[in-house]
Amino acid sequence: MKKHLENSVFSVVSQAAAELNIHAYVIGGFVRDIFLNKESKDIDIVTTGDGIELAKKVAEKLEGSHYSFFKNFGTANVKFADLEIEFVGARKESYRGESRKPDVEPGTLEDDQNRRDFTMNALALSLQNENFGELIDPFGGLKDIENKIIRTPLDPDITYSDDPLRMMRGIRFASQLGFTIEEKSFQSICKNAERISIVSKERIADELNKIILSPVPSVGLKLLFDSKLLHLIFPDMVKLHGVEVKEGVSHKDNFYHTLQVLDNISKNTENLWLRWSAILHDIAKPATKRFDKIAGWTFHGHEDKGSRMVPKIFAELKLPQNEKMKYVQKLVLLHLRPIVLSKEEVTDSAIRRLLFEAGDDIDDLMTLCEADITSKNDRKVQRYLKNFELVRIKLKEVEEKDNLRNWQPPVTGEHIMKTFNLRPCREIGVIKNAIRDAILDGEIGNNFEEANKFMLAKGAELGLKSSD
């Protein structure tokens, strides 16, 4: 294994540990990633001595490094070149039932490996001169990596009950790496799911976002659903699950449809918030579901109600309440618009209104709409995609002609007030809205001259006199 420790940093750590008469090991994600053929810039060093003291000595030997320590946690950090090296003393941990913060005491390497979440993260490489680079693998983590298995070093009931966030981490690793969670371990997640309640929503959201950003996110979300974790952390999504039948008429399972839309969109984007738009695009279907003897199942207005649900969902999940949330809200609200256009003859007016409302997010909206085609009828899918391509062409033509993306009115409220010698009043809004609609309907061009002329006519219609 010496070839994996060729970076001079490891020799420096080895030398510093020898001078302090202590042992040091590379452990955790860096070692795991070696066997996954992934490059990692984050290195965890565990020592049988004082981690802070070892880090300080290493920093002294690495010219140009930056050293910081956290006395309360007994950890230290050394940044050198593009590497970030964390140092900690080997430790034992014991947990109280109501908290995921352990009581910590000094321990051996074996103690430290015992407390790790998964066997693949318990792998260690020795930095001692006498066995430099030797792999220390007490739980068969290397074999688990080869077999693509996620397994806990100790009894999974202990591992997950001690720190319930590990249940989310296990599912996240399964989703990111395409691994399978060992059956006994998965059953333990199901058994301990309620323990997730002691974990902060911020930490849960962080793991959930990593699952959503994995190559095939449905893998992780299905595991969250099957383990009942999803029911506890995101009940609104669970409500999408199931098929209801009335008078022999059923609707599709909107939970699995949503997962397919998410997987579809994930092939084309790594934008987390666009992926969230896929998750939430049909979130209001359970609340808007109705059965009509003639029309069958309907979900009228689910896009509008779904958009209004987004802020509350983001707040409950501790997701940002800023422009990212508003972006998701907008895409949920507009996600049916291009679909409707693709079924009809596309008019310039309809395209203008879509451009006006979507602004710079129009391309992301089209990506979402194309991902939303999940029919098993391939001819139907191809027809929709072809129609969407026509919508895209029309969008490009109208945008080049009318410049409506992130539209700003060519005539401002201040100009209207000055022209008609007005104070703030209802008529100003009436005129501005009339100008906007005239431009979007193609009655006038998107320029000051035509808008100003229209404004004067509209003002006269309202009984206003120009000050000119």
C-alpha positions as CSV (number, residue, x, y, z in Angstrom):
1,M,0.0,0.0,0.0
2,K,3.0,2.3,0.1
3,K,2.3,3.6,-3.4
4,H,-0.8,5.3,-2.1
5,L,1.2,7.2,0.5
6,E,3.8,8.6,-1.8
7,N,2.8,12.2,-1.0
8,S,5.6,13.6,1.2
9,V,3.0,14.7,3.7
10,F,2.6,11.1,5.0
11,S,6.4,10.8,5.6
12,V,6.3,14.1,7.5
13,V,3.4,12.8,9.7
14,S,5.3,9.5,10.2
15,Q,8.5,11.4,11.3
16,A,6.6,13.7,13.6
17,A,4.8,10.8,15.3
18,A,8.2,9.0,15.8
19,E,9.7,12.1,17.4
20,L,6.8,12.2,19.8
21,N,7.0,8.5,20.4
22,I,3.4,7.9,19.4
23,H,1.6,5.9,16.6
24,A,-0.3,7.5,13.7
25,Y,-2.6,6.1,11.1
26,V,-4.5,7.4,8.0
27,I,-8.1,6.3,8.5
28,G,-11.6,6.7,7.1
29,G,-12.7,8.3,3.8
30,F,-9.2,8.8,2.3
31,V,-8.4,5.1,2.7
32,R,-11.8,4.1,1.4
33,D,-11.5,6.3,-1.6
34,I,-8.2,4.6,-2.5
35,F,-10.0,1.4,-3.1
36,L,-12.8,3.1,-4.9
37,N,-10.3,4.7,-7.3
38,K,-11.4,8.1,-6.2
39,E,-9.1,11.0,-5.5
40,S,-9.5,12.7,-2.1
41,K,-8.0,15.8,-0.7
42,D,-9.3,15.3,2.8
43,I,-7.0,13.2,5.0
44,D,-7.9,12.0,8.5
45,I,-5.1,11.1,10.8
46,V,-5.8,9.2,14.1
47,T,-3.0,8.9,16.7
48,T,-2.6,7.0,19.9
49,G,-1.2,10.3,21.4
50,D,-2.4,13.9,21.4
51,G,-3.8,14.8,18.0
52,I,-3.3,18.6,18.6
53,E,0.3,18.1,19.6
54,L,1.0,15.9,16.5
55,A,-0.7,18.4,14.2
56,K,1.4,21.3,15.6
57,K,4.6,19.4,15.0
58,V,3.5,18.4,11.4
59,A,2.7,22.1,10.6
60,E,6.1,23.2,11.9
61,K,7.7,20.7,9.4
62,L,5.5,21.7,6.4
63,E,6.6,25.1,5.3
64,G,3.6,27.3,4.1
65,S,1.0,25.2,6.0
66,H,-1.8,26.7,8.1
67,Y,-2.5,25.2,11.5
68,S,-5.6,25.5,13.7
69,F,-6.9,23.5,16.6
70,F,-10.2,23.0,18.5
71,K,-9.3,22.3,22.1
72,N,-12.8,21.4,23.2
73,F,-13.0,18.6,20.6
74,G,-9.4,17.5,20.9
75,T,-8.9,18.0,17.1
76,A,-6.6,20.0,14.9
77,N,-6.4,20.9,11.2
78,V,-3.5,21.5,8.9
79,K,-4.0,22.9,5.5
80,F,-1.1,22.3,3.1
81,A,-1.2,23.0,-0.7
82,D,-4.5,21.5,-1.8
83,L,-4.8,19.1,1.2
84,E,-6.8,19.4,4.3
85,I,-5.5,17.1,7.1
86,E,-7.5,16.5,10.3
87,F,-5.8,15.1,13.4
88,V,-7.5,13.5,16.4
89,G,-6.5,11.2,19.2
90,A,-7.8,7.6,19.1
91,R,-10.9,7.4,21.3
92,K,-13.6,5.4,22.8
93,E,-17.2,6.7,22.7
94,S,-20.3,6.0,24.8
95,Y,-23.7,7.4,24.1
96,R,-26.7,8.5,26.2
97,G,-30.1,7.6,24.7
98,E,-31.4,11.2,24.2
99,S,-28.3,12.6,22.4
100,R,-26.0,11.7,19.5
101,K,-23.1,13.5,21.3
102,P,-20.9,10.9,22.8
103,D,-18.9,10.8,26.1
104,V,-15.4,10.5,24.8
105,E,-12.2,9.1,26.5
106,P,-8.8,8.2,25.1
107,G,-8.6,4.8,23.4
108,T,-6.6,2.5,21.1
109,L,-6.7,2.3,17.3
110,E,-9.0,-0.7,17.8
111,D,-11.4,1.4,19.9
112,D,-11.4,4.0,17.2
113,Q,-12.1,1.6,14.5
114,N,-15.0,0.1,16.5
115,R,-16.7,3.4,16.7
116,R,-16.7,4.0,13.0
117,D,-20.0,3.9,11.1
118,F,-19.2,1.4,8.3
119,T,-16.6,-1.2,7.7
120,M,-15.3,0.6,4.6
121,N,-14.7,3.7,6.8
122,A,-12.8,1.7,9.4
123,L,-9.9,0.9,7.1
124,A,-6.6,2.3,8.3
125,L,-3.0,2.6,6.9
126,S,-0.1,2.5,9.3
127,L,2.4,5.4,9.3
128,Q,4.9,3.7,11.5
129,N,8.4,3.2,10.0
130,E,8.4,-0.6,10.7
131,N,5.1,-1.2,8.8
132,F,4.6,2.0,6.8
133,G,1.6,1.6,4.5
134,E,0.3,-1.6,6.0
135,L,-3.5,-2.0,5.8
136,I,-5.3,-2.6,9.1
137,D,-8.8,-4.0,8.3
138,P,-10.3,-5.8,11.3
139,F,-13.9,-5.9,9.9
140,G,-13.4,-7.0,6.3
141,G,-14.0,-3.5,4.9
142,L,-11.9,-4.1,1.8
143,K,-14.0,-7.2,1.0
144,D,-17.2,-5.2,1.6
145,I,-16.0,-2.6,-0.9
146,E,-15.2,-5.3,-3.5
147,N,-18.7,-6.8,-2.9
148,K,-20.3,-3.4,-2.9
149,I,-21.8,-4.0,0.6
150,I,-22.5,-1.4,3.3
151,R,-22.1,-3.0,6.7
152,T,-21.5,-1.7,10.3
153,P,-18.4,-2.8,12.2
154,L,-20.4,-3.7,15.3
155,D,-24.0,-4.7,15.9
156,P,-26.0,-2.3,13.7
157,D,-28.5,-1.7,16.5
158,I,-25.7,-0.2,18.5
159,T,-24.2,1.7,15.6
160,Y,-27.5,3.3,14.5
161,S,-29.0,3.8,17.9
162,D,-25.8,5.6,19.1
163,D,-25.8,8.0,16.2
164,P,-29.0,7.8,14.2
165,L,-27.5,10.1,11.4
166,R,-25.5,7.0,10.4
167,M,-28.8,5.6,9.0
168,M,-29.0,8.5,6.6
169,R,-25.3,8.2,5.8
170,G,-25.6,4.5,5.0
171,I,-28.4,5.2,2.6
172,R,-26.5,8.1,1.1
173,F,-23.4,5.9,0.5
174,A,-25.7,3.3,-1.1
175,S,-27.1,5.9,-3.4
176,Q,-23.8,7.6,-4.2
177,L,-21.8,4.4,-4.8
178,G,-24.4,2.0,-6.1
179,F,-23.8,-0.3,-3.1
180,T,-26.3,-2.6,-1.3
181,I,-27.0,-2.2,2.5
182,E,-26.5,-5.6,4.2
183,E,-29.9,-7.1,5.1
184,K,-29.3,-7.2,8.8
185,S,-28.1,-3.6,8.7
186,F,-31.1,-2.4,6.7
187,Q,-33.5,-4.2,9.1
188,S,-31.8,-2.3,11.9
189,I,-32.4,1.0,10.1
190,C,-36.1,0.1,9.9
191,K,-36.1,-0.8,13.6
192,N,-34.3,2.3,14.7
193,A,-35.9,4.8,12.3
194,E,-37.7,6.7,15.1
195,R,-34.3,7.6,16.6
196,I,-33.8,10.1,13.7
197,S,-35.9,12.5,15.9
198,I,-32.8,13.3,18.0
199,V,-30.8,14.5,15.0
200,S,-31.0,18.2,14.0
201,K,-32.9,19.0,10.9
202,E,-29.9,20.8,9.4
203,R,-27.8,17.6,9.5
204,I,-30.7,15.6,8.1
205,A,-31.1,18.1,5.2
206,D,-27.4,17.9,4.5
207,E,-27.6,14.1,4.0
208,L,-30.9,14.4,2.1
209,N,-29.3,16.8,-0.3
210,K,-26.3,14.5,-0.9
211,I,-28.7,11.7,-1.7
212,I,-30.6,13.9,-4.1
213,L,-27.3,14.8,-5.8
214,S,-26.2,11.2,-6.2
215,P,-26.1,9.7,-9.8
216,V,-29.4,7.9,-9.5
217,P,-31.2,9.6,-6.5
218,S,-34.2,7.3,-6.6
219,V,-32.0,4.5,-5.1
220,G,-31.6,6.5,-1.9
221,L,-35.1,7.8,-1.8
222,K,-36.6,4.3,-2.2
223,L,-34.4,3.2,0.7
224,L,-35.6,6.1,2.8
225,F,-39.2,5.2,1.9
226,D,-38.8,1.4,2.5
227,S,-37.1,2.1,5.9
228,K,-39.9,4.6,6.9
229,L,-37.2,7.3,7.4
230,L,-38.9,9.3,4.7
231,H,-42.2,9.2,6.6
232,L,-40.5,10.9,9.5
233,I,-38.3,13.5,7.7
234,F,-40.4,14.3,4.6
235,P,-44.1,13.2,5.1
236,D,-45.4,15.4,2.3
237,M,-43.5,13.3,-0.3
238,V,-44.8,10.0,1.2
239,K,-48.4,11.3,0.6
240,L,-47.7,11.0,-3.1
241,H,-47.4,7.2,-2.7
242,G,-50.3,4.9,-3.7
243,V,-52.9,4.3,-6.3
244,E,-56.6,4.9,-5.7
245,V,-59.2,3.1,-7.9
246,K,-62.8,4.3,-8.3
247,E,-65.3,2.8,-10.7
248,G,-62.5,0.8,-12.3
249,V,-60.5,4.0,-13.0
250,S,-57.1,4.5,-11.4
251,H,-54.4,7.2,-11.5
252,K,-50.6,6.6,-11.6
253,D,-48.6,6.3,-8.4
254,N,-47.3,9.9,-8.1
255,F,-44.5,8.9,-5.7
256,Y,-42.8,6.6,-8.2
257,H,-43.6,9.0,-11.1
258,T,-41.7,11.7,-9.1
259,L,-38.7,9.4,-8.6
260,Q,-38.6,8.8,-12.3
261,V,-38.8,12.5,-13.1
262,L,-36.0,13.1,-10.6
263,D,-33.8,10.4,-12.2
264,N,-34.6,11.7,-15.7
265,I,-33.6,15.3,-14.7
266,S,-30.5,14.1,-12.9
267,K,-29.1,12.8,-16.3
268,N,-29.0,16.4,-17.5
269,T,-28.2,18.5,-14.4
270,E,-26.3,18.6,-11.1
271,N,-28.2,21.7,-10.0
272,L,-29.5,20.7,-6.6
273,W,-32.4,23.1,-6.8
274,L,-33.5,22.0,-10.2
275,R,-33.6,18.5,-8.8
276,W,-35.7,19.8,-5.9
277,S,-38.1,21.2,-8.5
278,A,-38.5,17.7,-9.9
279,I,-39.2,16.3,-6.4
280,L,-41.8,19.0,-5.7
281,H,-43.4,19.5,-9.1
282,D,-46.4,17.3,-8.2
283,I,-46.3,17.7,-4.4
284,A,-49.8,19.1,-4.2
285,K,-51.5,16.3,-6.2
286,P,-52.7,14.5,-3.1
287,A,-54.4,17.7,-1.9
288,T,-56.0,18.5,-5.2
289,K,-57.0,15.0,-6.2
290,R,-60.7,14.7,-7.3
291,F,-62.7,12.0,-9.1
292,D,-65.2,12.9,-11.8
293,K,-67.4,10.3,-13.5
294,I,-66.7,11.8,-16.9
295,A,-63.1,13.2,-16.6
296,G,-61.9,10.5,-14.2
297,W,-59.1,11.5,-11.8
298,T,-58.1,15.2,-11.9
299,F,-55.5,17.3,-10.0
300,H,-56.6,20.8,-11.1
301,G,-54.5,23.6,-9.7
302,H,-51.8,21.3,-8.3
303,E,-49.1,23.5,-9.8
304,D,-50.4,26.6,-8.0
305,K,-51.0,24.9,-4.7
306,G,-47.7,23.1,-4.9
307,S,-45.9,26.4,-5.5
308,R,-47.6,27.8,-2.3
309,M,-46.5,24.7,-0.4
310,V,-42.8,25.2,-1.2
311,P,-41.9,27.8,1.4
312,K,-43.4,25.7,4.3
313,I,-41.7,22.5,3.1
314,F,-38.4,24.3,2.8
315,A,-38.8,25.8,6.3
316,E,-39.7,22.4,7.8
317,L,-36.7,20.8,6.1
318,K,-34.4,23.7,7.1
319,L,-33.7,24.4,3.5
320,P,-32.8,28.0,2.5
321,Q,-35.6,30.6,2.5
322,N,-34.0,32.7,-0.2
323,E,-33.8,33.0,-4.0
324,K,-33.2,29.2,-4.2
325,M,-36.5,28.6,-2.6
326,K,-38.2,31.2,-4.9
327,Y,-36.5,29.5,-7.9
328,V,-38.1,26.1,-7.0
329,Q,-41.4,27.8,-6.3
330,K,-41.4,29.4,-9.8
331,L,-40.6,26.1,-11.6
332,V,-43.3,24.2,-9.7
333,L,-45.8,26.9,-10.6
334,L,-44.9,27.0,-14.3
335,H,-44.1,23.3,-14.9
336,L,-47.4,22.6,-16.8
337,R,-47.1,25.6,-19.1
338,P,-44.7,24.2,-21.7
339,I,-46.6,20.9,-21.7
340,V,-49.9,22.8,-22.5
341,L,-48.0,24.7,-25.3
342,S,-46.6,21.5,-26.7
343,K,-50.2,20.1,-27.2
344,E,-51.5,23.2,-28.9
345,E,-50.5,25.4,-31.8
346,V,-47.9,27.6,-30.3
347,T,-48.8,31.3,-30.5
348,D,-46.2,34.1,-30.1
349,S,-48.4,35.6,-27.4
350,A,-48.3,32.4,-25.3
351,I,-44.5,32.2,-25.8
352,R,-44.1,35.8,-24.8
353,R,-46.0,35.2,-21.6
354,L,-43.9,32.1,-20.8
355,L,-40.7,34.0,-21.4
356,F,-41.9,36.9,-19.3
357,E,-42.8,34.7,-16.3
358,A,-39.9,32.3,-16.5
359,G,-37.1,34.8,-17.3
360,D,-33.6,33.4,-17.1
361,D,-35.0,30.1,-15.7
362,I,-36.7,29.2,-19.0
363,D,-34.1,26.6,-20.0
364,D,-34.3,24.9,-16.6
365,L,-38.1,24.9,-16.9
366,M,-37.9,23.2,-20.3
367,T,-35.4,20.6,-18.8
368,L,-37.9,19.9,-16.0
369,C,-40.8,19.5,-18.4
370,E,-38.9,17.1,-20.6
371,A,-38.0,15.1,-17.5
372,D,-41.7,15.0,-16.6
373,I,-42.5,12.8,-19.6
374,T,-42.6,9.3,-18.1
375,S,-45.0,7.5,-20.3
376,K,-44.2,3.8,-21.1
377,N,-45.5,4.4,-24.6
378,D,-42.3,5.3,-26.5
379,R,-44.2,6.8,-29.4
380,K,-46.0,9.1,-27.1
381,V,-42.7,10.1,-25.4
382,Q,-41.1,10.8,-28.8
383,R,-44.1,12.9,-29.9
384,Y,-43.9,15.0,-26.7
385,L,-40.2,15.5,-27.1
386,K,-40.6,16.6,-30.7
387,N,-43.3,19.1,-29.7
388,F,-41.1,20.4,-27.0
389,E,-38.4,20.9,-29.5
390,L,-40.8,23.1,-31.5
391,V,-41.6,25.1,-28.3
392,R,-37.8,25.6,-27.8
393,I,-37.4,26.8,-31.4
394,K,-40.3,29.2,-30.9
395,L,-38.9,30.4,-27.6
396,K,-35.6,31.3,-29.3
397,E,-37.3,33.1,-32.2
398,V,-39.5,35.2,-29.9
399,E,-36.7,35.9,-27.5
400,E,-34.4,37.2,-30.3
401,K,-37.2,39.3,-31.7
402,D,-38.8,40.7,-28.5
403,N,-36.1,40.4,-25.8
404,L,-38.5,39.4,-23.1
405,R,-36.3,37.4,-20.8
406,N,-36.2,39.2,-17.4
407,W,-38.4,41.8,-19.0
408,Q,-38.4,45.4,-17.6
409,P,-41.2,47.7,-18.7
410,P,-40.0,50.3,-21.3
411,V,-42.2,52.8,-19.5
412,T,-41.7,53.2,-15.8
413,G,-44.2,54.2,-13.1
414,E,-42.3,57.4,-12.6
415,H,-42.6,58.3,-16.2
416,I,-46.4,57.7,-16.1
417,M,-46.7,59.9,-12.9
418,K,-44.7,62.7,-14.5
419,T,-46.6,62.6,-17.8
420,F,-50.0,62.8,-16.2
421,N,-48.9,64.8,-13.2
422,L,-50.1,62.0,-10.8
423,R,-49.3,61.0,-7.3
424,P,-49.2,57.3,-6.4
425,C,-52.6,55.9,-7.4
426,R,-54.5,52.9,-8.8
427,E,-54.4,54.3,-12.4
428,I,-50.6,54.0,-12.6
429,G,-50.9,50.2,-12.0
430,V,-53.7,50.0,-14.5
431,I,-51.6,51.7,-17.2
432,K,-48.5,49.6,-16.5
433,N,-50.4,46.3,-16.6
434,A,-52.1,47.4,-19.9
435,I,-48.7,48.2,-21.5
436,R,-47.4,44.8,-20.3
437,D,-50.3,42.9,-21.7
438,A,-50.2,44.9,-25.0
439,I,-46.5,43.9,-25.4
440,L,-47.1,40.3,-24.5
441,D,-50.1,40.0,-26.8
442,G,-48.0,41.5,-29.7
443,E,-50.1,44.7,-30.0
444,I,-47.1,46.9,-29.6
445,G,-43.3,46.4,-29.7
446,N,-41.2,46.1,-26.6
447,N,-39.7,49.6,-26.9
448,F,-40.2,53.0,-25.4
449,E,-41.7,54.8,-28.4
450,E,-44.6,52.4,-29.0
451,A,-45.1,51.9,-25.2
452,N,-45.2,55.7,-24.7
453,K,-47.8,56.2,-27.4
454,F,-49.9,53.4,-26.0
455,M,-49.6,54.9,-22.5
456,L,-50.9,58.3,-23.8
457,A,-53.9,56.6,-25.4
458,K,-54.6,54.5,-22.3
459,G,-54.3,57.6,-20.1
460,A,-56.8,59.5,-22.2
461,E,-59.2,56.5,-22.0
462,L,-59.0,56.8,-18.2
463,G,-59.7,60.5,-18.4
464,L,-56.2,61.6,-17.6
465,K,-54.6,64.6,-19.2
466,S,-51.0,64.7,-20.3
467,S,-48.8,67.5,-18.9
468,D,-47.1,67.9,-22.2
